[in-house]
Amino acid sequence: MKRFILSLGIAGAAHLAIAQAPFTIVRPADNAKVREDIRVLIPKNSVPKTGYVGFFLDGKFLQAVAPNLSGRYYEYLIDSKKTGMTDGKHNLEAVLYVDYSDEPRIVDRSSINVNVSNQANINIPREGLSIRYHFKPGQAIPYTVLQRIDQSRISVNAAALGDPTNSGIADYEKIRMIYNVDNVYDNGDALLRLQAEPLKNKTYAMYTPDGKLSPQVFWPEDMTPLYMRTSNTGNEVFGSVPDSLPFEGFRNRTTVKTESFYADWPLPTLPVKRVQPGDVWQTRFQVAKSDLKNRTAGNSIVDALPARGEFSNVEWEMGHPCAKIVNTIVSGPPNKKSGRVSMTETVWYAIDKKAVIKVVRDEQFDSAPSSAVGGGGVANPDAGQNNRQPAGGGGGIRRNRGGKNGGAGGGGGGGGGISLNLPPSSTTLMQTKGGGGGRRGGGGGRGAGALGGGDTGTGQRRGQGKGQGTQNRGPGRVGFTAAPTIGRLIIEKIFILDQ
């Protein structure tokens, strides 16, 4: 299909769109073969200052973006994998919009066909692939690590439907991670020295360490190394924390003492047998141990959790033919008291380089469902054996007998949810108690009646009974229950091999 340009006859808008160059897709060429990011070029002078470009894929709107200027062209990058473009022919259309009288109007269109080949030309041996680490003595394997953290609270119903709602995930933090191969053994095991460092041309790093929710400043001498002997499939044989071993050439700071930063990020585990796309196996998800500073005498730096491994497919990633491996673990149902933990680790193993070139680790922690704290509790008609005080309401719906001359005890305070002050650690994956009401409600009502409702117990050990009414006895205000919600913590890490 040849490239074509369709101009709409809107006189006012067309006048605004007069430019030196025609609006057309210069690259890629019509019927070009593409994969991964599709780099679309449009002449700079074809888009007026008040204009912008929208893209349509096979007739469906894809995105409208402000362009990046690259020399004489506006450059647009379209991720063919994220947009779900299957291998084969697709139509890509660019539409030029210009604001006219505060209304966007279509001025021009340009359309081409592209042939997507994200999975093409990757050969798998009949006996399957042997996916291994090929360590070499003295080798340094550097990755750029991107991390972002999000906290949110959503309804149980939304969580059950897989609602990805978040409170606005922050920008990625960046740091550099080096896996130094200090020794290689006859059986293929390697002694690795794991150590983070600032990005190139940076003297420090702003980063949120595991177990924290806010970034801290780390200097190179704060980034303490870890040692791990690992098999050629990534499984820990043993691990240790040295007492102190800062970067060569750096002295410990004496002005400001920063806590040590342990980059306890083991390499992902790989299948132990040859595999074909679609194969599934039992593997393990290796996560950092908590409180490593007290583990100098230990023999392990990770916790191994049973997981499911799958050879998802083969595809091109970062310009390399790759085996795409997905390791997953899910612990606990989403609607029970125990809460839920899910972890997914997607690994791209470059077949030509025989190395892991990219890893995306997603961890999601959901608290046990918790309702909003109640209003006034149900009054106890047996309160006050001498009937000198009325039955009182309370913080929740629990009932308590009154004393000899006193009013009824208030209902129990509302249950607490997850505490998001600290994220879960690898050893205690989910915190199930939060800062809601305590076990007991407030005191009985005051005055001459029973219809009082106690305050809700939010973040206190007790709710406060303050009910007043006009009767000696009677039911108090029934405690209400709001729709249950869960606390959600999402941590994403992306490891990209420096090439």
C-alpha positions in Angstrom: 0.0 0.0 0.0 1.5 3.3 -1.1 1.8 6.2 1.3 -0.9 8.7 0.8 -1.9 12.1 2.1 -5.5 13.1 2.6 -6.1 16.8 3.1 -9.4 18.0 4.5 -10.9 21.1 3.1 -11.3 23.2 6.3 -10.3 26.6 5.1 -9.5 28.3 8.4 -7.5 25.4 9.8 -5.7 24.8 6.6 -4.6 28.4 6.6 -3.0 27.9 10.0 -1.4 24.7 8.8 0.4 26.2 5.9 4.0 24.9 6.1 7.1 24.5 4.0 7.0 20.7 4.1 4.1 18.3 3.4 2.8 16.4 6.4 3.9 12.8 5.7 5.5 9.9 7.5 9.1 9.9 6.2 10.3 6.9 8.2 9.6 4.0 8.4 9.1 3.4 4.7 5.8 1.8 3.5 5.8 -1.9 4.1 9.0 -1.8 6.1 9.9 -4.5 8.6 9.9 -3.2 12.2 10.3 -4.6 15.7 10.3 -3.3 19.3 10.3 0.5 19.2 9.0 1.9 15.9 10.7 5.2 15.2 8.4 7.5 13.2 9.8 10.6 11.6 7.7 13.5 10.4 9.2 16.7 8.8 9.5 19.5 11.4 8.0 22.2 9.2 4.9 20.2 8.5 3.5 20.7 12.0 2.6 24.2 13.0 3.1 25.6 16.5 -0.5 25.1 17.4 -0.6 21.5 16.0 -0.1 18.1 17.4 -0.1 14.5 16.0 -2.4 11.6 16.9 -1.6 8.0 15.9 -4.0 5.3 14.9 -3.2 1.6 14.7 -5.4 -0.4 12.4 -8.0 2.3 12.6 -8.1 2.5 16.4 -6.8 5.5 18.3 -3.4 4.8 19.8 -2.0 8.0 21.3 -1.7 11.8 20.8 1.7 13.1 21.9 3.9 16.2 21.8 6.8 15.4 19.5 10.5 15.3 20.2 12.6 17.3 17.8 15.5 15.4 16.2 17.3 17.5 13.6 14.9 18.3 10.8 12.2 15.8 12.0 9.8 15.3 14.8 10.4 11.9 16.3 7.8 9.6 17.7 8.5 6.2 19.4 5.8 3.6 19.4 6.5 0.5 21.5 5.1 -2.3 19.3 5.1 -4.8 22.1 3.4 -2.7 24.7 0.7 -1.7 22.2 0.0 -5.4 21.5 1.1 -5.4 17.9 1.3 -9.1 16.8 3.7 -10.2 14.1 2.4 -9.4 10.7 1.1 -6.4 8.7 -0.4 -3.4 10.5 -1.6 0.0 9.3 -0.2 3.0 11.1 -1.8 6.4 10.5 -0.6 9.8 11.6 -3.3 12.6 11.9 -2.4 16.3 12.1 -4.6 18.3 14.5 -4.5 22.1 14.7 -6.4 24.2 17.3 -8.8 26.5 15.5 -11.2 28.8 17.6 -10.3 26.6 20.7 -11.4 23.5 18.8 -9.0 20.8 17.5 -9.5 20.1 13.8 -8.1 17.5 11.5 -5.9 19.1 8.9 -3.9 16.2 7.3 -3.4 12.5 7.4 -0.5 10.2 6.4 -0.7 6.4 6.4 1.7 3.5 5.9 1.8 -0.2 6.4 4.4 -1.9 8.6 5.4 -5.5 9.0 6.0 -6.3 12.7 8.5 -9.1 13.4 9.1 -9.2 17.2 9.3 -13.0 17.3 10.6 -13.7 13.8 13.9 -15.3 12.9 14.7 -16.8 16.3 15.6 -20.5 16.0 15.1 -22.9 18.9 17.0 -26.3 18.8 14.8 -29.3 18.6 16.1 -30.5 22.0 15.3 -27.0 23.5 17.5 -24.3 24.9 20.1 -24.6 27.7 19.7 -21.3 29.5 22.7 -20.7 31.8 25.0 -18.0 33.2 28.5 -18.2 31.6 30.6 -16.5 34.3 34.2 -15.6 33.6 36.9 -14.8 36.3 37.4 -11.0 36.7 34.2 -10.2 34.8 32.1 -7.3 35.9 28.4 -7.5 34.9 26.9 -3.9 35.2 23.2 -3.1 35.2 21.3 0.1 35.5 18.5 -0.3 38.1 15.3 1.6 37.9 12.9 1.5 40.9 9.5 3.0 41.7 7.2 2.5 44.7 3.5 3.2 45.1 1.1 3.0 48.1 -2.6 3.1 47.7 -5.9 2.0 49.2 -8.6 0.4 47.0 -11.8 -1.5 47.5 -11.9 -5.2 47.8 -14.2 -5.4 44.8 -11.8 -3.4 42.7 -8.9 -5.6 43.8 -10.9 -8.8 42.9 -11.4 -7.4 39.4 -7.7 -6.7 39.0 -8.0 -3.0 39.2 -4.5 -1.5 38.6 -5.5 1.8 40.3 -2.7 3.5 42.0 -2.2 6.9 43.7 0.2 8.1 41.1 3.4 6.2 40.8 6.5 8.3 41.2 9.3 8.7 38.7 11.9 6.0 38.5 14.9 6.2 40.9 18.1 5.1 39.3 21.3 3.4 40.6 24.0 1.2 39.2 24.5 -2.4 40.2 27.7 -4.4 39.6 28.0 -8.2 39.8 31.8 -8.8 40.0 32.9 -12.4 39.3 35.7 -12.9 41.8 36.1 -16.6 41.1 34.7 -19.4 38.9 34.6 -23.1 40.1 34.9 -26.3 38.0 31.2 -27.1 38.3 30.2 -23.7 36.8 29.5 -22.0 40.2 30.8 -18.5 40.6 31.7 -16.3 43.6 30.0 -13.0 43.0 30.5 -9.7 44.7 27.3 -7.7 44.7 27.6 -4.0 45.1 25.7 -0.9 44.1 27.3 2.4 43.0 26.2 5.8 41.8 25.4 6.3 38.1 28.3 7.2 35.9 29.5 10.8 36.4 27.6 11.0 39.7 29.2 11.2 43.2 26.2 9.9 45.2 22.9 8.2 44.7 19.3 9.1 45.8 17.6 5.8 46.3 15.0 4.1 48.5 16.6 0.9 50.0 14.6 -2.3 50.6 12.4 -1.9 53.7 12.0 1.9 53.3 9.4 4.1 51.6 11.4 7.3 51.1 14.8 7.9 49.3 18.0 8.5 51.1 21.4 9.9 50.0 24.1 7.2 49.7 27.8 7.9 49.0 30.0 5.2 47.4 31.6 4.3 50.7 28.1 3.6 52.2 27.4 1.0 49.6 28.5 -2.2 51.3 29.3 -5.3 49.2 27.8 -8.7 49.6 29.3 -12.1 48.6 27.3 -14.9 47.1 28.4 -18.2 45.6 25.8 -19.0 43.0 25.2 -21.9 40.6 25.2 -21.4 36.8 21.4 -21.2 37.1 21.4 -18.4 39.7 20.6 -20.4 42.8 22.4 -19.4 46.0 24.9 -21.9 47.3 26.0 -19.6 50.2 26.1 -15.9 50.9 27.9 -13.6 53.4 28.2 -10.0 54.6 31.7 -8.7 55.2 32.3 -6.5 58.2 33.5 -3.6 56.1 34.8 -3.3 52.6 34.2 0.2 51.0 35.2 1.1 47.5 38.9 1.3 46.9 40.1 4.9 47.2 37.3 6.1 49.5 37.5 6.8 53.2 34.6 6.5 55.6 32.9 9.9 56.2 33.1 11.2 59.7 30.9 14.3 59.3 27.6 12.5 58.5 27.1 8.9 59.3 24.8 7.2 56.7 23.6 3.6 57.2 25.1 1.0 55.0 23.3 0.3 51.7 23.1 -3.5 50.9 22.1 -4.1 47.3 20.8 -7.6 48.1 19.5 -8.3 44.6 20.5 -11.8 43.5 20.4 -12.7 39.8 17.2 -14.3 38.6 17.0 -18.1 38.7 17.1 -20.0 35.4 15.7 -23.4 34.4 17.9 -26.4 35.3 16.9 -28.4 32.2 16.6 -27.6 28.5 13.3 -25.9 27.8 11.0 -25.0 24.9 8.5 -22.2 24.6 5.5 -23.2 26.7 7.4 -25.3 29.2 6.6 -24.9 32.9 8.8 -25.9 35.9 9.2 -25.5 39.7 11.7 -22.8 40.5 12.3 -20.3 43.3 12.1 -16.6 43.8 15.1 -15.3 45.7 14.4 -12.2 47.8 16.6 -10.2 50.2 16.9 -11.1 53.8 16.0 -8.4 56.3 18.5 -6.7 58.6 21.7 -7.8 56.9 23.8 -5.7 59.1 23.4 -8.3 61.9 24.2 -11.3 59.6 28.0 -11.1 59.3 28.3 -14.6 60.7 25.5 -16.0 58.5 25.8 -18.3 55.4 22.9 -16.9 53.4 21.8 -13.5 52.2 18.5 -14.4 50.6 15.2 -16.1 51.3 14.1 -18.7 48.7 10.4 -18.8 48.0 8.8 -21.6 45.8 7.7 -20.2 42.5 6.5 -21.2 39.1 8.8 -20.8 36.1 7.6 -20.6 32.5 9.3 -20.2 29.1 6.8 -17.6 27.8 8.0 -17.2 24.3 10.9 -15.9 22.2 11.1 -12.3 21.1 13.5 -9.5 20.2 14.5 -7.3 23.1 17.1 -4.5 23.1 18.2 -5.7 19.7 18.8 -9.3 20.7 17.0 -12.6 20.1 15.8 -13.6 23.6 14.1 -16.3 25.6 11.4 -14.7 27.8 11.2 -16.4 31.2 8.5 -15.5 33.7 8.8 -16.5 37.4 5.7 -16.0 39.5 4.6 -16.5 43.1 1.3 -15.8 44.8 0.7 -16.2 48.5 -2.6 -15.9 50.2 -6.1 -15.3 48.7 -7.1 -11.6 48.2 -10.2 -11.7 50.4 -9.1 -13.5 53.5 -7.5 -12.3 56.8 -4.0 -13.2 55.8 -3.7 -10.7 52.9 -2.0 -11.4 49.7 1.5 -11.2 48.2 2.3 -11.6 44.5 5.7 -11.3 42.8 6.5 -11.5 39.1 9.9 -11.6 37.6 10.2 -11.3 33.8 13.6 -12.2 32.4 15.0 -11.6 28.9 17.9 -14.0 28.3 19.8 -13.1 25.1 20.5 -16.2 23.1 23.3 -14.7 21.2 25.1 -13.1 24.2 24.2 -16.0 26.6 23.4 -13.4 29.2 20.4 -11.9 31.0 20.0 -8.5 29.5 16.9 -7.3 31.2 14.8 -8.1 34.3 11.5 -6.6 35.5 10.6 -7.5 39.1 7.1 -6.5 40.2 6.1 -7.1 43.9 2.6 -6.4 45.1 1.5 -6.5 48.8 -2.2 -6.4 49.7 -3.3 -6.2 53.3 -6.1 -8.2 54.8 -9.5 -6.5 54.1 -10.5 -4.0 56.8 -13.8 -2.1 57.2 -14.1 1.4 58.2 -14.5 1.8 62.0 -18.1 1.6 63.2 -20.4 4.3 64.7 -22.3 3.8 67.9 -22.6 0.2 69.1 -25.7 -1.8 70.0 -26.8 -1.0 73.5 -26.9 -3.7 76.1 -30.3 -3.7 77.9 -28.7 -5.5 80.9 -26.4 -2.6 81.6 -26.4 -1.0 85.0 -27.9 -3.5 87.4 -29.5 -0.7 89.4 -30.7 1.1 86.3 -29.0 4.3 87.5 -27.4 4.8 84.1 -28.7 4.2 80.6 -27.2 1.7 78.3 -24.6 3.4 76.1 -23.3 3.2 72.6 -19.7 2.7 71.7 -17.1 2.6 69.1 -18.1 -0.5 67.2 -20.6 -3.4 67.5 -19.2 -5.4 70.4 -21.3 -5.5 73.6 -20.0 -5.3 77.1 -21.9 -5.6 80.4 -22.1 -2.6 82.6 -20.8 -2.4 86.1 -22.8 -2.5 89.3 -23.8 1.2 89.2 -22.5 2.1 85.8 -23.6 2.2 82.2 -22.9 -0.4 79.5 -19.4 -0.6 78.0 -19.2 0.6 74.5 -18.8 -1.6 71.5 -15.4 -2.6 70.2 -13.4 -0.2 68.1 -13.1 -0.7 64.4 -10.4 -3.2 63.3 -7.1 -1.8 61.9 -5.9 -2.2 58.4 -2.3 -2.7 57.1 0.3 -0.3 58.4 2.0 1.4 55.5 4.6 3.2 57.5 7.0 0.4 56.6 6.8 -2.0 53.7 6.8 -5.7 54.4 10.1 -7.4 54.7 11.1 -10.6 52.9 10.7 -12.7 56.1 7.4 -11.1 57.2 5.8 -10.6 53.8 2.6 -9.1 55.1 1.7 -7.0 58.1 -1.8 -7.7 59.2 -2.3 -5.2 62.0 -2.7 -1.5 61.6 -3.6 1.5 63.6 -7.4 1.2 63.8 -9.6 1.0 66.9 -8.7 -1.2 69.9 -10.5 -4.2 71.5 -12.8 -2.1 73.6 -15.1 0.7 72.9 -15.8 3.8 75.1 -17.8 4.1 78.3 -21.5 4.1 78.6 -23.8 6.9 77.6 -24.5 9.9 79.8 -27.7 11.6 80.8 -31.2 10.1 80.7 -31.3 7.9 77.6 -29.8 5.0 75.8 -29.6 6.3 72.2 -26.1 7.7 72.3 -23.4 6.6 69.8 -19.8 6.5 70.8 -17.0 8.0 68.7 -15.2 5.8 66.4 -11.9 4.4 67.6 -9.4 5.5 65.0 -5.8 5.0 65.9 -6.7 4.9 69.6 -6.9 2.1 72.1 -10.5 2.9 72.9 -13.5 4.7 71.4 -15.1 7.4 73.6 -18.7 6.9 74.8 -20.5 10.3 74.6 -24.1 9.2 74.0 -27.1 11.1 75.3 -30.8 10.4 75.0 -34.3 10.5 76.5 -35.0 7.0 77.6 -33.8 4.7 80.4 -33.5 1.8 78.1 -33.6 1.0 74.5 -31.4 0.0 71.6 -28.4 2.2 70.9 -27.4 3.3 67.4 -26.3 0.3 65.4 -22.7 0.5 64.3 -22.2 0.9 60.6 -19.7 -0.8 58.4 -18.3 0.9 55.3 -17.2 -1.0 52.2 -14.0 -3.1 53.0 -10.8 -1.8 51.5 -7.2 -3.1 51.3 -3.9 -1.4 51.5 -1.7 -2.0 48.4 2.0 -1.5 48.1 3.7 -1.9 44.7 7.4 -2.1 44.2 8.9 -2.3 40.7 12.5 -2.8 39.8 14.0 -2.9 36.3 17.5 -4.2 35.6 19.0 -3.3 32.2 22.4 -4.6 31.2 24.8 -1.9 30.2 26.0 -2.7 26.7 
